[in-house]
Amino acid sequence: MNTRALRRIGLVAGVATTTAIVLAGCAGSADSGSTGSADGEKITLTVATFNNFGYTDEFLQKYEDEHPNITIVHNKAAESGDARKNFFQKLGKDGLADIEAVEVDWLAEALQYSDLLAPVPDDLKGRWLDWKEKAATDADGNLIGYGTDIGPQAICYRSELFAAAGLPTEPADVETLFNGDWDNYFSVADKYKAATGKAMIDSANSVLQGIVNQMEYTYDEPDGTVIATSNPEVEKAYKDVVERAVPNSAYSAQWGDDWIAAFQSDEFATVLCPGWMQGIIAGYAPEVSDWKIANVFPNGGGNWGGSYLTVPANGKHVKEAQELAAWLSAPEQQVEAFVNVGAFPSQKDAYTNDDLTGFVNDYFGGAKTGEIGADRAEAVTVLPYKSADYYKYHDALQNAVNRVFDGTEDESTAWNTYVTEVEAF
């Protein structure tokens, strides 16, 4: 089934480990009033996520304490691509978790198989931001995903490295520094490299992601027209990235071992920073004390990422999985995940929670990240249309950037290879 087209919106408000975390179920109090399943059977529920959703041992233990017959096993893939491959290989067959996380870039693919996913109960509809819920609703009106986070973007930066480059260090001044378009952002990166000889940007492809996420239509249109190779906005984005971002980036892609280790060195000084990235930075560089957040983003605002929890319809414990997914995505738990890792909530009622609005992140120099997330969400004016083919087109363009970065192809050749790949899809 086809997803509904995501249209322009006026206002949007709002780690890496493959180790399975097994949380042993604890006996609850006699008056807890909850059991693991309707017949009191002791069961295990598996939850599969990626990156870092903020689901710590202590976080999940709360649910186990309230449901003494349930044991939760949490499996985290290193990154979204690994989870996607596993999801589509096993969907409708055996081997998926009771709850599977789906990233927004491949949500439309999952919607094609909405009959293989248990729908969210009707009484839960309306809890999420309208656009968050609409994106996960199939043509028959079935909501197939429990929305978790959204990804309004700011800029995270190393203040000591900025000082060494002669750049401003306080967030308000850095906001002024980066207030402008992408050309201004690249100009600052040029100045940083001239002063230090090092890259300001962590990853060239993160910049591509940031630019693409500000386009309403990128690779195809709702009527099926493929514009991946003819869209002048896409071609300009590619050109800007390979000519301006690549020379100023430490890495081509994120999530590699070297990129992870570099958070504790001086290889780069900025990261384009949706809320969920805050927890990743803090987790990769716990002893680094100069990471800060600027409440600004090139060209206005952008949303990067955001996920959903889905329940495979052929799971062994669908009802119990639905109940756990509803709990994990409820406002209180979304706020706790935000406090844990910066994942910004998609539940409407979360935005009046004092733990969100008043939160101060000591790791980022006392930044009011709840307020920053809300401001950055309000700056988002476009949510890109993403069809079921979005992922493969975007992956092909990212690979073109990788080839230029690695020196295996020049700018023109890499683009032509991309065109050939798209035509072959």
C-alpha positions as CSV (number, residue, x, y, z in Angstrom):
1,M,0.0,0.0,0.0
2,N,1.2,3.5,-0.7
3,T,1.9,6.0,2.0
4,R,0.2,9.4,2.0
5,A,2.3,12.2,0.5
6,L,4.0,14.3,3.1
7,R,3.3,17.9,2.2
8,R,4.7,21.3,3.2
9,I,3.9,22.2,6.8
10,G,3.8,25.6,8.4
11,L,5.0,24.6,11.9
12,V,6.4,21.5,13.4
13,A,6.8,21.1,17.1
14,G,8.4,18.8,17.9
15,V,24.7,3.9,21.4
16,A,25.8,2.1,18.9
17,T,26.2,-1.5,20.1
18,T,25.0,-4.8,18.8
19,T,25.0,-6.4,22.2
20,A,21.7,-7.7,23.4
21,I,20.7,-6.3,26.8
22,V,18.7,-8.8,28.7
23,L,16.8,-7.4,31.6
24,A,15.8,-10.0,34.1
25,G,12.2,-9.7,35.2
26,C,11.8,-8.8,38.9
27,A,8.9,-9.9,41.1
28,G,6.5,-7.0,41.5
29,S,4.6,-6.1,44.7
30,A,1.5,-8.1,45.4
31,D,-0.7,-5.1,44.6
32,S,1.0,-4.1,41.3
33,G,-2.2,-5.1,39.5
34,S,-0.4,-6.1,36.3
35,T,0.7,-9.4,34.9
36,G,2.7,-10.3,31.9
37,S,-0.1,-11.7,29.8
38,A,-3.8,-12.3,30.1
39,D,-3.4,-15.8,31.5
40,G,-0.5,-15.0,33.8
41,E,2.0,-16.8,31.5
42,K,5.6,-15.7,32.0
43,I,6.8,-14.4,28.6
44,T,9.8,-12.7,27.1
45,L,9.3,-9.6,24.8
46,T,12.1,-8.7,22.4
47,V,12.6,-5.1,21.3
48,A,14.9,-4.3,18.4
49,T,16.2,-0.7,18.0
50,F,19.3,1.0,16.5
51,N,21.6,3.8,17.4
52,N,20.3,4.9,20.9
53,F,16.6,5.3,21.7
54,G,17.4,6.1,25.4
55,Y,16.0,2.7,26.5
56,T,18.4,2.1,29.4
57,D,18.4,-0.9,31.7
58,E,16.7,1.2,34.4
59,F,14.2,2.6,31.9
60,L,13.0,-0.8,30.9
61,Q,13.1,-2.2,34.4
62,K,10.2,0.0,35.3
63,Y,8.0,-1.8,32.9
64,E,9.2,-5.2,34.2
65,D,8.5,-4.1,37.8
66,E,4.9,-3.2,36.8
67,H,4.5,-6.4,34.8
68,P,6.3,-9.2,36.8
69,N,5.6,-11.9,34.3
70,I,7.4,-10.1,31.5
71,T,11.1,-10.1,30.7
72,I,12.4,-7.6,28.1
73,V,15.3,-8.4,25.8
74,H,16.6,-5.3,24.1
75,N,18.7,-5.7,20.9
76,K,20.4,-2.6,19.4
77,A,21.8,-2.6,15.9
78,A,24.7,-0.3,15.2
79,E,22.8,1.9,12.8
80,S,19.6,2.2,10.9
81,G,20.8,0.5,7.7
82,D,21.6,-2.7,9.6
83,A,18.1,-2.7,11.2
84,R,16.5,-2.1,7.8
85,K,18.2,-5.0,6.2
86,N,17.1,-7.4,8.9
87,F,13.6,-6.0,9.0
88,F,12.8,-6.6,5.3
89,Q,14.6,-9.9,5.2
90,K,12.4,-11.3,7.9
91,L,9.1,-9.4,7.8
92,G,6.2,-11.8,7.4
93,K,8.5,-14.7,8.2
94,D,10.2,-15.8,11.4
95,G,13.0,-14.1,13.3
96,L,11.8,-10.5,13.9
97,A,11.5,-9.1,17.4
98,D,8.1,-8.6,19.1
99,I,8.7,-4.9,18.6
100,E,10.8,-3.6,15.7
101,A,12.0,0.0,15.3
102,V,11.6,1.6,11.9
103,E,13.5,4.8,10.8
104,V,11.6,7.4,8.9
105,D,13.7,7.1,5.8
106,W,12.4,3.6,5.2
107,L,9.0,3.9,6.8
108,A,7.3,4.2,3.4
109,E,8.9,0.9,2.4
110,A,7.4,-0.7,5.5
111,L,4.0,0.8,4.7
112,Q,3.9,-1.3,1.5
113,Y,3.6,-4.3,3.9
114,S,1.2,-2.8,6.4
115,D,-0.9,-5.9,6.4
116,L,2.1,-7.7,8.0
117,L,2.1,-5.2,10.9
118,A,-0.4,-5.1,13.8
119,P,-2.2,-1.7,13.6
120,V,-2.0,0.7,16.5
121,P,-5.3,0.6,18.5
122,D,-7.7,3.3,17.5
123,D,-7.9,4.7,21.0
124,L,-4.2,5.7,20.8
125,K,-4.6,7.8,17.6
126,G,-4.2,11.5,18.0
127,R,-1.5,11.3,20.7
128,W,1.2,12.2,18.2
129,L,2.0,15.3,16.1
130,D,-0.3,15.2,13.1
131,W,2.4,14.9,10.5
132,K,4.2,12.2,12.6
133,E,1.0,10.1,12.7
134,K,0.0,10.8,9.1
135,A,3.3,9.5,7.8
136,A,2.7,6.1,9.4
137,T,-0.9,5.7,8.2
138,D,-1.6,3.4,5.3
139,A,-4.2,4.0,2.5
140,D,-6.9,2.1,4.6
141,G,-6.4,4.4,7.6
142,N,-4.4,1.9,9.6
143,L,-1.7,3.5,11.8
144,I,1.2,1.0,11.8
145,G,3.8,2.8,13.9
146,Y,4.0,4.1,17.4
147,G,5.9,7.3,17.0
148,T,9.0,7.8,19.1
149,D,11.3,10.8,18.4
150,I,11.6,13.5,15.9
151,G,14.9,15.1,14.8
152,P,14.8,19.0,14.8
153,Q,18.4,20.0,14.1
154,A,20.8,22.4,15.8
155,I,24.7,22.5,15.6
156,C,26.8,20.8,18.2
157,Y,30.4,22.2,18.4
158,R,33.7,22.0,20.4
159,S,34.2,25.4,22.1
160,E,37.9,24.8,22.8
161,L,38.6,23.9,19.2
162,F,36.7,27.0,18.0
163,A,38.8,29.1,20.4
164,A,42.0,27.6,18.9
165,A,40.6,28.6,15.4
166,G,39.9,32.2,16.5
167,L,36.1,31.6,16.3
168,P,33.5,32.6,18.9
169,T,32.9,30.1,21.6
170,E,29.7,31.1,23.4
171,P,26.5,29.6,22.1
172,A,24.8,33.0,21.4
173,D,27.8,34.1,19.4
174,V,28.1,30.8,17.5
175,E,24.4,31.2,16.6
176,T,25.2,34.5,15.1
177,L,28.2,33.0,13.3
178,F,26.1,30.3,11.7
179,N,23.0,32.3,11.1
180,G,22.6,32.2,7.3
181,D,22.6,29.8,4.4
182,W,24.7,26.8,3.6
183,D,27.3,28.9,1.8
184,N,27.8,30.8,5.1
185,Y,28.3,27.5,6.9
186,F,30.9,26.4,4.4
187,S,32.7,29.7,4.6
188,V,33.0,29.2,8.4
189,A,34.4,25.8,7.7
190,D,36.9,27.3,5.3
191,K,38.1,29.7,8.0
192,Y,38.4,26.9,10.5
193,K,40.5,24.8,8.2
194,A,42.7,27.8,7.3
195,A,43.4,28.5,11.0
196,T,43.9,24.9,12.2
197,G,44.6,22.7,9.1
198,K,41.8,20.4,10.3
199,A,38.3,19.7,9.3
200,M,35.5,21.5,11.0
201,I,32.8,19.1,9.8
202,D,32.5,15.5,11.0
203,S,31.0,13.9,7.9
204,A,30.3,15.1,4.3
205,N,27.2,12.9,4.0
206,S,25.7,14.4,7.2
207,V,25.7,17.7,5.4
208,L,24.1,16.1,2.3
209,Q,21.4,14.8,4.7
210,G,20.9,18.2,6.2
211,I,20.5,19.9,2.8
212,V,18.2,17.2,1.3
213,N,15.9,17.3,4.4
214,Q,15.1,20.9,3.5
215,M,13.6,19.9,0.1
216,E,9.9,19.1,-0.3
217,Y,10.6,16.7,-3.2
218,T,14.0,15.1,-3.7
219,Y,14.2,11.9,-5.7
220,D,10.6,11.3,-6.8
221,E,7.1,12.7,-6.6
222,P,3.8,11.4,-5.3
223,D,2.6,10.5,-8.9
224,G,5.6,8.2,-9.3
225,T,7.7,10.6,-11.4
226,V,11.4,9.9,-10.8
227,I,13.4,13.2,-10.5
228,A,16.4,11.8,-8.7
229,T,18.8,12.7,-11.6
230,S,16.9,15.7,-13.0
231,N,16.1,17.7,-9.9
232,P,18.3,20.8,-9.9
233,E,18.1,21.0,-6.2
234,V,19.6,17.5,-5.8
235,E,22.3,18.2,-8.3
236,K,23.2,21.5,-6.5
237,A,23.2,19.7,-3.2
238,Y,25.6,17.1,-4.5
239,K,27.9,19.8,-6.1
240,D,28.0,21.8,-2.9
241,V,28.7,18.8,-0.8
242,V,31.6,17.4,-2.9
243,E,33.1,20.9,-3.6
244,R,32.6,22.6,-0.2
245,A,31.8,19.9,2.5
246,V,34.2,17.1,1.4
247,P,37.4,19.3,1.7
248,N,36.2,20.4,5.2
249,S,35.1,17.0,6.5
250,A,37.0,14.5,8.5
251,Y,35.0,11.6,7.2
252,S,32.7,10.8,4.4
253,A,30.1,8.8,6.4
254,Q,29.1,8.5,10.0
255,W,28.9,5.4,12.3
256,G,32.3,3.9,11.4
257,D,34.7,2.9,14.2
258,D,37.1,5.8,13.2
259,W,34.3,8.3,13.3
260,I,33.2,7.1,16.7
261,A,36.7,7.2,18.1
262,A,37.2,10.7,16.7
263,F,34.8,12.2,19.2
264,Q,37.5,12.0,21.8
265,S,40.1,13.7,19.5
266,D,40.4,17.0,17.6
267,E,39.6,15.6,14.2
268,F,36.5,17.7,13.8
269,A,34.7,20.5,15.6
270,T,31.1,20.4,14.6
271,V,28.3,17.9,14.1
272,L,24.8,18.7,12.6
273,C,22.8,17.8,15.7
274,P,19.2,16.5,15.9
275,G,18.2,15.8,19.4
276,W,19.1,12.1,19.3
277,M,22.7,13.0,18.4
278,Q,23.2,14.6,21.8
279,G,23.2,11.3,23.6
280,I,25.5,9.7,21.0
281,I,28.1,12.5,21.4
282,A,27.9,12.2,25.2
283,G,28.2,8.4,25.0
284,Y,31.1,8.4,22.6
285,A,33.1,11.2,24.4
286,P,32.1,11.1,28.1
287,E,35.3,12.8,29.2
288,V,35.3,15.6,26.6
289,S,34.1,18.7,28.4
290,D,33.8,21.4,25.7
291,W,30.9,20.2,23.5
292,K,28.2,22.8,23.3
293,I,25.0,23.4,21.3
294,A,24.1,26.4,19.2
295,N,20.4,27.0,18.6
296,V,20.8,27.5,14.9
297,F,20.9,25.6,11.6
298,P,22.0,26.5,8.1
299,N,19.1,27.8,5.9
300,G,16.7,27.9,8.8
301,G,15.6,24.6,10.1
302,G,15.5,20.9,9.3
303,N,14.3,17.6,10.7
304,W,16.7,14.6,10.5
305,G,15.4,11.3,11.5
306,G,12.8,10.1,13.9
307,S,11.5,6.6,14.3
308,Y,8.6,4.4,15.0
309,L,8.0,1.2,16.9
310,T,6.1,-1.5,14.9
311,V,4.6,-4.8,16.0
312,P,4.9,-7.7,13.5
313,A,1.5,-9.2,13.1
314,N,2.8,-12.8,13.2
315,G,4.6,-12.3,16.6
316,K,4.1,-14.7,19.4
317,H,2.8,-12.1,21.8
318,V,1.2,-9.4,19.7
319,K,-1.2,-8.0,22.4
320,E,1.6,-7.7,25.0
321,A,3.9,-6.2,22.4
322,Q,1.3,-3.6,21.5
323,E,1.0,-2.7,25.2
324,L,4.7,-2.3,25.6
325,A,5.0,-0.3,22.4
326,A,2.3,2.0,23.7
327,W,4.1,2.4,27.0
328,L,7.5,3.1,25.4
329,S,6.0,5.8,23.2
330,A,3.8,7.5,25.8
331,P,4.6,11.1,26.8
332,E,6.2,10.2,30.1
333,Q,8.6,7.7,28.6
334,Q,9.3,10.0,25.6
335,V,10.4,12.7,28.1
336,E,12.6,10.2,30.0
337,A,14.2,9.1,26.7
338,F,14.8,12.8,25.9
339,V,16.5,13.2,29.3
340,N,18.6,10.1,28.7
341,V,19.8,10.8,25.2
342,G,18.2,14.0,23.8
343,A,15.6,12.1,21.6
344,F,13.0,14.9,21.1
345,P,9.4,13.7,21.7
346,S,6.7,13.4,19.1
347,Q,3.9,13.1,21.6
348,K,1.8,16.3,21.9
349,D,1.4,16.0,25.7
350,A,5.1,15.8,26.2
351,Y,5.6,19.5,25.4
352,T,4.0,20.7,28.6
353,N,6.0,18.4,30.8
354,D,8.3,20.4,33.1
355,D,11.0,17.7,32.8
356,L,11.2,18.6,29.1
357,T,10.7,22.4,29.2
358,G,13.0,22.9,32.1
359,F,15.7,20.4,31.3
360,V,19.3,21.5,31.5
361,N,22.0,19.3,29.9
362,D,25.2,19.6,32.0
363,Y,27.2,17.7,29.4
364,F,26.6,20.5,26.9
365,G,27.6,23.3,29.3
366,G,24.2,23.7,30.9
367,A,22.3,24.0,27.6
368,K,18.5,24.2,27.9
369,T,18.1,21.4,25.3
370,G,14.3,21.1,25.8
371,E,13.9,24.7,24.8
372,I,16.4,24.4,22.0
373,G,14.6,21.3,20.7
374,A,11.3,23.2,20.7
375,D,12.8,26.2,18.9
376,R,14.5,24.0,16.3
377,A,11.2,22.2,15.7
378,E,9.4,25.5,15.1
379,A,12.0,26.4,12.5
380,V,11.1,23.3,10.4
381,T,8.9,24.4,7.5
382,V,9.4,21.5,5.1
383,L,9.1,17.8,5.6
384,P,10.4,15.9,2.5
385,Y,8.2,13.5,0.6
386,K,9.7,10.1,1.0
387,S,8.4,7.2,-1.1
388,A,9.1,3.6,-0.8
389,D,12.1,4.2,-3.1
390,Y,13.6,7.1,-1.1
391,Y,16.1,5.0,0.7
392,K,17.7,3.5,-2.4
393,Y,18.0,6.8,-4.2
394,H,19.5,8.5,-1.2
395,D,21.9,5.7,-0.6
396,A,23.1,5.9,-4.2
397,L,23.8,9.6,-3.9
398,Q,25.6,9.1,-0.6
399,N,27.8,6.5,-2.3
400,A,28.6,9.0,-5.0
401,V,29.8,11.4,-2.2
402,N,31.8,8.5,-0.7
403,R,33.6,7.9,-4.0
404,V,34.6,11.5,-4.4
405,F,35.8,11.6,-0.7
406,D,37.8,8.5,-1.2
407,G,39.3,9.6,-4.5
408,T,38.1,6.6,-6.4
409,E,36.0,8.9,-8.8
410,D,36.1,12.6,-9.5
411,E,33.0,14.7,-9.1
412,S,31.7,14.3,-12.7
413,T,32.3,10.6,-12.9
414,A,30.7,9.9,-9.5
415,W,27.6,11.8,-10.6
416,N,27.4,9.9,-13.8
417,T,27.7,6.6,-11.9
418,Y,24.9,7.7,-9.7
419,V,22.7,8.5,-12.8
420,T,23.5,5.0,-14.2
421,E,22.6,3.4,-10.9
422,V,19.3,5.3,-10.7
423,E,18.3,4.4,-14.2
424,A,18.9,0.7,-13.4
425,F,16.6,0.7,-10.4
